Amino acid sequence: AREHGKPPARAIEEMVSILAVLLGEGATLIGMNVPFDLTFLDRVSARYNIQPLQDRLPPGGLRAVDVFVIDKEMSRRKGSRKLTALCEHYGVKIDGAHSADADALAAGRVAWALCKHYPKIRDAKLEDLHAWQVGWKAKQSKSFASWLRGEAAKGNNPAESNRMLADADAVSGDWPYVPRPVAPTEPAAPLW
């Protein structure tokens, strides 16, 4: 990045602009754990005073398919839900895992495989699938936070239990990105 990269503000503006154009033309964002990437993009946009992606789109303009959320809802299997594990489970080829281009291609292939495996996903209208993922992510996050609290209660190490409780409190059910916290406002001064 140092040798061949661009200044961060310019690179972020270009990424956000390209995504806004593509999504504005009806493209769908496909990814793995979409809130991680979209929240990161939102925060780095704010850091460089760049208009965030969601503010450049009309209502409903951000359409996403999150293979992590869909797999977790549709498949009740135990085990890892990392992208490489999803690829293995659905028989998807992944070359060069953990590089941006390989991971993006793999997420697209997993989305295709999800459609083949689950008629509900294949036959869904994109607007419905998007809305389902909002609800699924909220439900999954609530379940994970509850599990963390249960594990913390079983623990014999108070420091570890406190860390798990803090992690449970930090779990976000927001999807497809975590909104920025609203700054507290000053209480209104009394009128008399």
Secondary structure, DSSP 8 states (H G I E B T S, - for coil): -TTT---HHHHHHHHHHHHHHHHHTT--EEESSHHHHHHHHHHHHHHTT---GGGGS-TT---EEEHHHHHHHH----S--SHHHHHHHHT---SSTTSHHHHHHHHHHHHHHHHHH-HHHHHS-HHHHHHHHHHHHHHHHHHHHHHHHHHHHH-S-HHHHHHHHHHHHH-----S----------------
